[in-house]
Amino acid sequence: MTGPETKPANPERSQARRFLVSGRVQGVGYRWFAVLAANRLGIHGYARNLADGRVEVYALGPPEQLAALRAELETGPRASRVTGVHEVPAAFEPRYAEEFSVEHDS
């Protein structure tokens, strides 16, 4: 999903963050919810299920958009029940700098 709406507003201010989301977040459309939120906010990266039941969201974007994404992740889609979002700084991974996608490996 690429297009003008998915380009970060200010690429030189972009940061990388990793969000580890716990609760009932697998099998409820959570990754696709993350894709829609990230695209709306102009954030690039990925969402993927982890073997331990959490969802990992790797995000690249300006600090303000990353904060807005975290707020969205804390809410999640209607069928989810988020019990926690752990945020840590992450290394910049250029291969994820063009779009936001769903990854299928954990």
PyMOL commands that set and color helices and strands:
alter all, ss='L'
color gray80, all
select helices_A, chain A and resi 4-6+11-13+30-41+63-75+94-96
alter helices_A, ss='H'
color red, helices_A
select strands_A, chain A and resi 15-24+44-49+55-61+81-89+100-102
alter strands_A, ss='S'
color yellow, strands_A
deselect
rebuild
show_as cartoon
